[in-house]
């Protein structure tokens, strides 16, 4: 089957210009809008199956606590929880893990990659971090995991906390810096300021984490050309192992959208898409001059032979993901699931001894093929042999119309078994890969 597209449409006709409300970046497939509570039972059925022998297992833990909610944030976060509520939550995460480990599908399986996301995982105190990490490892050891990734907000990092994170085995420390100008940070609702970056970053470097990643966002409120170039320059001077750059989007559940709605505005008060792409292109070029390699649509790495992002790469290849915590997303054997989306119901379900699964989706073989094609295209370069080996499919033939369109647009070339996006194609890959969506999923922005 080949996904049909109208080859008479030019790239300019489908290219986004102004930043309007809705999810632009594609993080999964099929879109979340197609998941349902009715399919939650599919997860239970999968968990009753024997453990697979050739599928990697990852572990994700959602820490939903923050000092402050950013104006552009669309994740499940809480800024009003006290230490007793946090303790209840950490206990629920440990109890949820115990419940999962009783299921046949997870018998004798150990995670090869772990990711602590948020919210702000670094919001937790050193004592809370030790309680959570050690409690989890008693249940599911990860001594041989290739990666333990941990997200941080710079203002929550103290010397003792960084020491504890290193001692607990964190290998990838990811700093949500976003911008290096205090005014831009303030007006976008960020809790930290540049002085806190200057305080924590040198100590993190001294501790010798396997890799330190720095996050930036192109196109924030009131960001200018001069500010962006200054941020890129300062980031290069930081000499991080990895730099991740996102282009600002405005999902529905953000305070920016709420303000837009109240004022009757359709266009968000952030940079338009051509500007954001131009800024990221500039950043990539400057990073390359400084010795970095562009390894995906969002990342530049110092040493591609050493610096990898196991969590991303393994998930894009279909690894299982045991996901813990409120509103977190997981995946078992082709069945996607999301936990209860609110704090109270999540904790209560776990305390009752029930897995807190809220909604799910059983995918088809075709949907899994599309997922692993479009997500891995974000790497910029993929090999057709991978899909022949895994799906027994020649993707160039299977998706002939979509590939023909992208080649006509001048954003992709195919040489032998290699499919490669141009730099301009890579910078708008989330727009391009919609060409590979199955007909029933076209037009949905909740992805």
C-alpha positions in Angstrom: 0.0 0.0 0.0 1.3 3.5 -0.8 0.2 6.6 1.0 -1.4 8.9 -1.5 -0.5 12.5 -1.8 -1.4 15.3 -4.3 1.8 16.0 -6.2 0.4 19.2 -7.7 0.7 20.9 -4.3 3.9 22.8 -3.7 5.9 22.8 -0.5 5.1 26.5 -0.2 1.4 25.7 -0.1 1.7 23.3 2.8 4.5 25.1 4.7 3.6 26.7 8.0 4.2 30.4 8.3 2.7 32.0 11.4 2.8 30.1 14.7 -0.8 29.2 15.5 -2.1 27.0 18.3 -1.6 23.2 18.1 1.1 20.6 18.4 3.5 20.9 15.5 6.2 18.5 16.6 5.5 14.8 16.1 6.6 12.6 19.0 4.6 9.5 18.4 2.3 7.7 15.9 -0.6 7.2 15.6 -1.6 10.6 17.0 -2.7 10.7 20.6 -6.2 11.8 19.6 -6.9 8.2 18.5 -6.1 6.6 21.8 -9.1 5.6 23.9 -10.0 4.5 27.4 -11.8 1.5 25.8 -8.5 0.1 24.7 -6.9 0.2 28.1 -7.7 -3.5 28.4 -5.3 -4.2 25.5 -2.4 -3.2 27.8 -3.5 -5.8 30.4 -3.7 -8.5 27.7 -0.2 -7.7 26.5 1.2 -7.8 30.1 -0.2 -11.3 30.4 1.9 -12.5 27.4 5.3 -14.1 27.9 8.3 -11.8 28.0 9.8 -11.1 24.6 13.4 -12.2 24.1 14.5 -9.7 21.5 12.9 -6.4 22.5 14.8 -3.9 24.6 13.2 -2.4 27.7 13.4 1.2 28.8 12.1 2.8 31.9 10.6 6.3 32.1 9.7 8.1 35.3 7.6 11.3 35.3 8.4 13.8 38.1 5.6 16.4 37.7 6.8 19.0 40.3 8.1 22.5 39.3 9.0 25.7 41.0 7.0 27.6 38.4 4.9 26.7 35.3 6.5 28.1 32.1 4.1 30.0 29.8 4.8 27.6 27.0 4.7 24.3 29.0 2.1 21.7 28.0 3.3 18.8 30.3 1.6 17.6 33.4 3.2 19.7 36.2 2.3 20.8 39.7 3.7 23.8 41.6 1.6 23.4 44.7 2.6 20.1 46.3 4.0 19.9 49.8 6.6 17.4 51.0 4.0 14.9 52.2 2.2 14.9 48.9 5.6 14.4 47.1 6.3 11.5 49.5 2.9 9.9 48.6 3.7 10.4 44.9 7.2 8.7 45.2 5.6 5.8 47.1 3.0 5.5 44.3 5.7 5.3 41.7 7.5 2.6 43.6 4.2 0.7 44.1 3.3 1.1 40.5 6.7 -0.5 39.5 6.0 -3.4 41.9 2.6 -4.0 40.2 4.2 -4.1 36.7 7.0 -6.5 37.8 4.3 -9.0 38.8 3.2 -9.4 35.1 4.6 -12.1 32.9 5.5 -9.7 30.1 8.2 -8.1 32.3 9.5 -11.3 33.9 13.3 -11.3 34.2 13.7 -8.2 32.0 16.1 -5.5 32.9 16.1 -1.9 31.4 18.9 -0.9 29.1 18.0 2.8 29.3 16.3 5.0 31.9 14.9 8.5 31.7 13.7 10.8 34.4 11.5 13.5 32.9 9.1 16.1 34.0 8.1 18.6 35.2 11.4 19.0 37.0 13.1 15.9 38.3 15.8 18.1 39.9 13.0 19.7 42.0 13.4 16.7 44.3 15.8 17.1 47.3 18.9 14.9 47.6 17.1 12.7 50.2 14.1 12.3 48.0 16.3 11.4 45.0 18.1 8.8 47.0 14.8 7.4 48.3 13.4 7.1 44.7 16.5 5.8 43.0 17.4 3.2 45.6 13.9 2.1 46.0 13.5 1.5 42.2 16.8 -0.3 41.9 15.9 -2.7 44.7 13.0 -3.7 42.6 14.5 -3.4 39.1 18.3 -3.2 39.0 19.8 -1.1 36.2 23.5 -1.5 36.9 24.2 -2.5 33.3 22.0 0.2 31.6 23.7 2.1 28.9 22.1 5.4 29.9 20.4 7.0 32.9 19.1 10.4 31.7 17.9 13.1 34.0 16.2 16.4 33.2 17.2 19.5 35.3 16.1 23.1 35.8 19.3 25.0 36.6 17.8 26.9 39.5 17.1 23.7 41.4 20.7 22.4 41.1 22.9 22.7 44.1 26.4 21.3 44.6 25.2 18.6 47.0 22.3 17.7 44.6 24.7 17.3 41.7 27.0 15.2 43.8 24.1 12.9 44.7 23.0 12.6 41.0 26.5 11.5 40.1 26.7 9.0 42.9 23.3 7.6 41.9 24.6 6.8 38.5 23.1 9.5 36.2 25.0 9.4 32.9 23.2 12.1 30.9 22.4 15.3 32.6 20.1 17.5 30.6 19.9 21.2 31.5 16.7 23.1 30.4 18.5 26.4 29.8 16.3 27.5 26.9 17.8 31.0 26.7 20.7 32.9 28.1 19.1 36.3 28.7 17.3 37.1 31.9 14.5 39.2 30.3 13.6 36.4 27.9 13.6 33.9 30.6 11.4 36.0 32.8 8.8 37.0 30.2 8.4 33.4 29.1 7.8 32.2 32.7 11.1 30.4 33.3 12.0 30.0 37.0 15.8 30.2 36.6 18.1 33.0 35.7 21.5 33.1 34.1 23.4 33.5 37.4 22.0 30.1 38.4 23.3 28.5 35.2 26.7 30.1 35.9 26.7 28.6 39.4 25.7 25.0 38.6 27.2 24.3 35.2 30.9 24.4 36.2 30.3 22.0 39.1 28.4 19.6 36.8 31.4 19.7 34.4 33.8 19.0 37.2 31.9 15.9 38.3 32.5 14.3 35.0 29.0 13.1 33.9 29.3 10.9 30.8 27.4 13.7 28.9 25.8 17.0 29.6 23.1 18.2 27.3 22.0 21.9 27.0 18.4 22.7 25.8 17.6 25.9 23.8 14.3 27.1 22.3 14.2 29.1 19.2 11.4 31.6 18.8 10.4 32.4 22.4 8.4 35.5 23.3 10.4 38.7 22.5 13.4 36.8 21.3 15.3 38.7 18.7 17.9 38.0 16.0 20.6 39.5 18.2 19.5 37.7 21.3 19.5 34.4 19.4 23.0 34.8 18.0 24.2 35.7 21.5 22.6 32.6 22.9 24.3 30.4 20.3 27.7 32.1 20.9 27.4 31.6 24.7 26.2 28.0 24.3 29.2 27.2 22.1 31.5 28.7 24.8 29.9 26.3 27.4 31.3 23.4 25.3 28.4 21.0 26.2 28.6 17.5 25.0 25.2 17.8 23.3 23.0 20.8 22.3 19.3 20.3 21.7 17.3 23.0 20.0 13.6 23.1 19.8 11.4 25.4 17.8 8.7 27.0 19.9 5.2 25.6 19.5 2.0 26.6 21.3 -0.1 23.6 22.3 -3.6 24.1 23.6 -2.9 23.5 27.3 -0.4 26.4 27.6 -0.9 29.8 29.4 0.1 31.5 26.1 -2.8 29.9 24.3 -5.2 30.8 27.2 -4.1 34.4 26.8 -4.5 34.2 23.0 -8.0 32.8 23.5 -9.0 35.5 25.9 -7.8 38.2 23.5 -9.3 36.6 20.5 -5.9 36.1 18.7 -5.2 33.4 16.2 -1.4 34.0 15.9 0.9 33.3 18.8 3.2 36.1 20.1 6.3 34.2 19.1 8.5 34.0 16.0 7.0 32.6 12.8 8.1 29.3 11.5 10.5 30.6 8.7 12.3 32.7 11.3 12.6 29.8 13.7 13.9 27.5 11.0 16.4 30.2 9.9 17.6 30.6 13.5 18.1 26.9 14.0 19.9 26.7 10.7 22.2 29.5 11.9 22.8 27.7 15.2 23.6 24.4 13.4 26.1 26.1 11.1 27.8 27.8 14.0 27.9 24.6 16.0 29.4 22.8 13.0 32.1 25.4 12.8 32.9 24.7 16.5 33.3 21.0 15.8 29.8 19.7 16.5 28.0 17.1 14.3 24.3 17.5 13.6 22.8 14.2 14.6 19.1 14.9 14.3 16.6 17.6 13.6 17.1 19.0 17.1 20.6 17.8 18.2 24.2 18.6 17.7 26.9 16.5 19.4 30.6 17.0 20.1 31.6 13.4 19.5 29.1 11.2 17.5 31.1 8.1 18.3 30.6 8.7 22.0 27.5 10.8 22.5 24.3 9.1 21.9 20.7 9.5 23.2 19.7 5.9 23.9 16.2 6.9 25.1 15.3 8.6 21.9 17.0 6.1 19.5 15.7 3.0 21.1 12.2 4.2 21.3 12.3 5.2 17.6 13.3 1.6 16.9 10.3 0.2 18.7 11.7 -0.7 22.1 9.3 -1.3 25.0 8.9 1.5 27.5 7.8 0.9 31.1 6.4 4.3 32.0 5.7 5.3 35.6 4.0 8.4 37.1 1.0 10.6 36.4 0.1 11.1 32.7 3.2 9.3 31.5 3.3 7.5 28.2 4.5 3.9 27.7 4.6 1.2 25.1 4.5 -2.6 25.2 4.6 -4.9 22.1 2.8 -2.5 19.8 0.3 -1.3 22.5 0.7 2.4 23.5 -0.7 3.6 26.8 -1.0 6.6 29.0 -1.4 6.7 32.8 -4.1 8.6 34.7 -3.8 12.2 33.7 -4.4 13.8 37.2 -2.5 13.6 40.4 -5.3 12.4 42.7 -6.7 9.6 40.5 -3.2 8.4 39.7 -2.2 8.0 43.4 -5.5 6.5 44.3 -5.5 3.9 41.6 -2.0 2.7 42.7 -2.9 2.7 46.4 -5.8 0.4 45.5 -3.4 -2.0 43.9 -4.5 -1.3 40.3 -2.3 -0.2 37.4 -3.2 3.4 36.7 -3.7 3.1 33.0 -6.1 5.7 31.6 -6.1 5.2 27.8 -4.3 3.1 25.2 -4.1 2.1 21.5 -3.4 -1.2 19.9 -1.4 -0.5 16.8 -1.3 -2.4 13.5 1.8 -3.6 11.7 1.3 -0.9 9.2 1.1 1.8 11.9 4.2 0.5 13.5 6.0 0.7 10.1 4.9 4.3 9.7 5.9 5.2 13.2 9.4 3.8 12.8 9.8 5.4 9.4 8.7 9.0 10.3 10.4 9.2 13.7 13.7 7.8 12.4 13.6 10.3 9.5 14.1 12.9 12.2 17.7 11.6 12.3 18.1 13.1 8.9 19.4 9.9 7.3 18.0 6.4 7.3 18.8 3.1 5.5 16.2 1.1 3.6 17.8 -2.2 4.7 16.6 -1.6 8.3 13.0 -1.8 7.1 13.6 -4.8 4.9 15.1 -6.7 7.8 12.4 -5.6 10.3 9.2 -5.3 8.3 10.1 -7.1 5.1 9.2 -3.9 3.2 10.9 -1.8 0.6 9.9 1.6 2.0 10.8 3.5 -1.1 8.3 1.4 -3.1 5.7 1.1 -0.2 5.6 4.9 0.2 6.4 5.8 -3.4 4.0 8.8 -3.7 5.2 10.4 -0.5 8.9 10.0 -1.4 8.2 11.3 -4.9 6.6 14.4 -3.4 9.5 15.1 -1.1 12.0 14.7 -3.9 10.0 17.1 -6.1 10.1 19.6 -3.3 13.9 19.3 -3.3 14.1 18.3 0.4 15.1 14.7 0.1 17.4 12.5 -2.0 17.7 8.7 -2.3 21.1 7.1 -3.2 21.2 3.3 -3.1 19.8 2.2 0.3 20.2 5.6 1.9 17.4 8.1 2.3 18.6 11.6 3.3 17.0 14.9 4.0 18.6 18.2 3.0 19.4 20.6 5.8 16.3 22.7 4.9 14.3 19.4 4.9 15.6 18.5 8.3 14.7 21.8 9.8 11.0 21.2 8.9 10.9 17.5 9.1 7.8 17.4 11.3 5.9 19.1 8.5 7.3 16.8 5.8 6.7 13.4 7.5 3.0 14.0 7.6 3.1 13.0 4.0 3.6 9.4 5.3 0.5 9.4 7.6 -2.1 6.9 6.8 -5.3 8.5 5.4 -7.3 8.1 8.6 -4.7 10.1 10.5 -4.3 13.1 8.1 -5.2 16.5 9.4 -4.8 15.9 13.1 -2.6 18.3 15.0 -2.6 16.4 18.4 0.5 14.3 17.7 
